[in-house]
Amino acid sequence: MYAGTGVGGTVFPFLIDALLKRFGFKATMLAVGLGFGVLNGSALFFIKRRIPIPRATPEHSPVIKVDWSVALTRAFWLGLGVLFLTSLGNFNPTLWIPCTLPHS
């Protein structure tokens, strides 16, 4: 996992820069989005469930009741804010490095 992160962080900015120069912003973003969607979608095939899916019986309703009261707590919103800011810190270098590389 860590090797893939390192290699991806090294290769991805150069790939994005080349795609931006050749195809433009819109085509690059569509290609990257579709590529991520296809790769992540195909990776889901190999994930094995730890807990089997229960069979629907009259005693066990297939409808899952979700308790949304956690969304009203301060801890939830603070945690969500920290995750949001952390994800911005991880995503921005990938987004902006191709724009700062010297153009030849």
C-alpha positions in Angstrom: 0.0 0.0 0.0 2.8 2.5 0.9 4.8 1.6 -2.1 1.8 2.2 -4.3 1.2 5.6 -2.7 4.8 6.6 -3.2 4.9 5.5 -6.8 1.6 7.1 -7.5 2.6 10.3 -5.9 5.7 10.4 -8.0 4.2 9.4 -11.4 0.7 10.9 -11.2 1.8 14.6 -11.5 3.8 13.9 -14.6 1.0 11.9 -16.1 -1.5 14.7 -15.3 0.9 17.3 -16.8 1.3 15.3 -20.0 -2.5 14.8 -20.3 -3.2 18.5 -19.7 -0.7 19.6 -22.4 -2.0 17.1 -24.9 -5.7 17.0 -24.4 -6.7 20.0 -22.2 -8.4 20.3 -18.9 -11.8 18.9 -19.6 -10.6 15.7 -21.3 -7.9 15.2 -18.7 -10.3 15.4 -15.8 -12.9 13.1 -17.5 -10.2 10.6 -18.3 -8.8 10.7 -14.7 -12.3 10.4 -13.2 -13.3 7.5 -15.5 -9.9 5.8 -14.9 -10.4 6.0 -11.1 -14.0 4.8 -11.4 -13.0 1.8 -13.5 -10.0 0.8 -11.4 -11.9 1.2 -8.1 -15.0 -0.5 -9.5 -12.9 -3.5 -10.6 -11.1 -3.6 -7.3 -14.4 -4.1 -5.5 -14.7 -7.5 -7.2 -11.8 -8.8 -5.1 -13.1 -7.6 -1.7 -14.4 -10.4 0.5 -17.1 -9.6 3.1 -16.3 -10.4 6.7 -19.9 -10.6 7.7 -22.3 -12.5 5.4 -25.4 -10.8 4.1 -28.4 -11.9 6.1 -31.3 -13.5 4.2 -34.6 -11.7 4.3 -37.1 -13.5 6.4 -40.4 -12.4 7.8 -38.8 -12.1 11.3 -35.9 -10.1 10.0 -36.9 -7.1 8.0 -34.5 -6.1 5.2 -35.0 -2.5 6.0 -32.2 -1.1 8.1 -33.1 1.6 10.6 -30.3 4.2 10.9 -30.0 6.4 13.9 -29.0 9.8 12.6 -28.8 11.4 16.0 -25.0 11.2 15.8 -25.1 14.0 13.2 -26.4 16.4 15.8 -23.3 16.0 18.1 -20.4 18.5 18.2 -17.9 15.6 18.0 -19.3 14.4 14.7 -18.9 17.9 13.1 -15.4 18.4 14.5 -14.4 15.0 13.2 -15.9 15.7 9.8 -14.1 19.1 9.7 -10.8 17.5 10.5 -11.2 14.8 7.9 -12.2 17.5 5.3 -9.2 19.6 6.0 -6.9 16.6 6.0 -8.2 15.5 2.6 -7.6 19.0 1.2 -4.0 18.8 2.4 -3.5 15.5 0.7 -5.3 16.3 -2.6 -4.0 19.8 -3.4 -0.4 18.8 -4.1 -1.6 16.2 -6.6 -3.8 18.8 -8.3 -1.4 21.7 -8.4 2.1 20.2 -9.0 1.5 19.7 -12.8 0.8 23.5 -13.0 4.0 24.4 -11.3 6.4 22.2 -13.3 8.5 24.2 -15.9 7.0 24.0 -19.3 9.3 23.0 -22.1 
